[in-house]
Amino acid sequence: NTAANEAYPSLAADGTLYFASSRLGGKGSSDIWRARWTGEHYAEPEDLGDIDTPAYESQPAIAPDQTYLVFASIGRADMMATAGAPYPRADLYVSFRTASGWSKPRHFDAGVNSPFNELTPAFSPDGRWFYFASDRSFVSLPMRKRLSTEEYEAGLHGLLNGWGNIYRAPIAVIERLRPSAKAAQP
């Protein structure tokens, strides 16, 4: 810990700790860092380099074997449209470990990402499922149509009320984004 913000710890099977931090030495307002477990203590944290940008990167979820990392980011050029929201929203990205470091982060397509916030990625203990939260809503800006009071009330009490839901997808949604072995060669 430092005087900066450290948050969203994610632990790999070997004890390596991944986390988000606004500490000095990063590239943006929040970056992804890694501290390796030495067997007695954590080594000095290291910024993950090309995963980070001047944008906001946070909420890392590391695969237990550290072959891929999913994280939330705000401010990247390939983000989905924000449905008229007055503020930017987070999308999810994945980076794969290669022989030369981490691959360029890949943006999840529609289905995982949406014009709303996608946040807090996680994996099931058996490695079969990918979980994330989203604040998808029946309301968008500008509104697609005028709602009656009854429609508005039903939306507020419905599944897509904008207060956030947890979604689950098979791990294959991550594997489909893996660069080919040939493309990953240095």
C-alpha positions in Angstrom: 0.0 0.0 0.0 1.0 3.6 -0.7 -0.6 7.0 -0.2 -2.3 6.4 -3.6 -5.4 4.4 -4.1 -4.9 0.6 -4.3 -7.9 -1.5 -5.0 -9.4 -4.6 -6.6 -6.9 -7.3 -5.6 -6.9 -10.5 -7.7 -4.8 -13.4 -6.7 -3.2 -15.9 -9.1 -2.7 -19.6 -8.1 1.1 -19.0 -7.3 0.3 -16.1 -5.0 1.0 -13.3 -7.4 -1.2 -10.3 -6.6 -2.7 -8.1 -9.4 -4.4 -4.9 -8.4 -5.3 -1.4 -9.6 -3.5 1.7 -8.3 -3.1 5.4 -8.9 0.5 5.2 -7.6 3.4 7.1 -9.3 5.1 5.3 -12.1 2.0 4.4 -14.1 0.6 5.8 -17.3 -2.8 7.0 -16.3 -5.2 7.9 -13.5 -5.4 4.2 -12.5 -3.3 1.3 -13.9 -2.9 -2.4 -13.4 0.0 -3.6 -11.2 1.5 -6.9 -10.2 3.4 -7.9 -7.1 5.0 -11.4 -7.2 5.0 -13.5 -4.1 8.5 -14.5 -3.1 7.5 -17.1 -0.6 8.1 -14.8 2.3 6.8 -11.4 1.1 5.6 -9.5 -2.0 8.3 -8.1 -4.3 8.1 -4.5 -5.4 5.0 -4.0 -7.5 5.5 -3.6 -11.3 3.2 -1.8 -13.7 2.0 -4.1 -16.5 3.3 -1.9 -19.2 1.5 -1.9 -22.5 -1.8 -3.0 -20.9 -2.0 0.5 -19.3 -2.7 3.7 -21.2 -3.4 7.3 -20.2 -7.0 6.0 -19.8 -8.4 4.5 -16.6 -7.6 0.8 -16.2 -8.9 -1.0 -13.1 -10.6 -4.0 -11.6 -8.2 -6.7 -12.8 -9.3 -10.4 -12.8 -6.3 -12.7 -13.4 -6.7 -16.3 -14.5 -5.4 -18.6 -11.9 -2.5 -19.7 -14.2 -2.0 -16.1 -15.3 -2.5 -16.9 -19.0 -5.0 -14.0 -19.4 -6.2 -10.9 -17.5 -9.6 -9.2 -17.8 -10.0 -5.7 -16.6 -12.3 -2.7 -16.8 -11.3 0.5 -18.6 -12.7 4.0 -19.2 -11.5 6.3 -21.9 -10.1 4.0 -24.6 -10.9 4.9 -28.2 -12.7 1.6 -28.9 -15.2 1.9 -26.1 -18.8 1.3 -27.0 -21.1 4.4 -27.3 -22.4 5.5 -24.0 -26.1 5.8 -24.9 -26.1 9.6 -24.3 -24.8 9.3 -20.8 -23.2 12.5 -19.4 -20.1 10.6 -18.3 -17.9 7.8 -19.8 -18.7 4.3 -18.8 -16.5 1.2 -18.4 -16.0 -1.6 -20.9 -14.2 -4.9 -20.4 -10.9 -5.9 -22.1 -8.7 -9.0 -22.1 -5.0 -9.3 -22.5 -3.2 -12.6 -22.9 0.3 -13.5 -21.6 2.8 -14.2 -24.3 6.5 -15.1 -24.4 7.3 -11.4 -24.7 4.8 -10.0 -22.1 1.1 -9.1 -22.4 -0.8 -8.9 -25.6 -2.5 -5.7 -26.7 -5.8 -5.6 -24.8 -8.8 -6.8 -26.8 -12.2 -5.2 -26.4 -15.1 -7.6 -25.8 -17.8 -7.4 -28.4 -21.5 -6.6 -27.8 -23.0 -9.3 -25.6 -20.4 -8.7 -22.9 -19.9 -5.0 -23.4 -22.8 -2.7 -24.0 -23.4 1.1 -24.0 -23.7 0.8 -20.2 -21.1 0.1 -17.5 -19.5 -3.4 -17.5 -17.5 -4.0 -14.3 -15.9 -6.3 -11.8 -14.9 -9.3 -13.9 -14.3 -12.6 -12.1 -13.9 -16.3 -12.8 -15.6 -19.4 -11.4 -13.4 -21.6 -9.2 -13.6 -24.4 -11.8 -12.5 -22.1 -14.7 -15.6 -22.7 -16.8 -17.4 -19.4 -16.3 -16.7 -15.7 -16.7 -18.7 -13.3 -14.5 -19.2 -9.6 -14.7 -21.6 -6.9 -13.5 -23.5 -4.4 -15.8 -25.9 -1.6 -15.1 -27.9 -2.2 -18.3 -31.2 -0.4 -18.2 -34.5 0.0 -19.9 -33.6 3.7 -20.0 -31.2 5.3 -22.4 -30.4 8.9 -23.3 -31.9 10.1 -25.4 -35.0 8.0 -24.7 -36.1 5.8 -27.6 -39.7 6.4 -26.9 -41.8 8.3 -24.3 -42.8 5.9 -21.5 -46.1 5.8 -19.7 -46.1 5.9 -15.9 -46.9 2.2 -15.9 -44.0 1.4 -18.3 -41.6 3.4 -16.2 -42.8 1.8 -12.9 -42.5 -1.7 -14.5 -38.9 -0.8 -15.7 -37.9 0.4 -12.3 -39.0 -2.9 -10.8 -37.8 -5.1 -13.7 -34.6 -7.0 -14.3 -32.9 -4.2 -16.4 -33.6 -1.4 -13.9 -30.0 0.1 -14.2 -29.0 -0.9 -10.7 -26.7 -3.6 -11.9 -27.0 -7.3 -12.5 -24.4 -10.1 -12.5 -23.9 -11.8 -15.9 -22.3 -15.2 -16.6 -20.8 -16.4 -19.9 -18.8 -19.5 -20.7 -15.0 -19.0 -20.6 -15.1 -19.5 -24.4 -16.0 -15.8 -24.8 -12.5 -15.1 -23.6 -10.8 -17.8 -25.6 -12.4 -16.5 -28.8 -10.4 -13.3 -28.4 -7.0 -15.1 -27.9 -4.6 -14.0 -30.7 -3.4 -17.0 -32.8 -0.2 -18.6 -31.7 1.4 -17.4 -34.9 0.4 -13.8 -34.3 1.7 -13.9 -30.7 5.2 -14.8 -31.8 7.8 -12.0 -31.4 
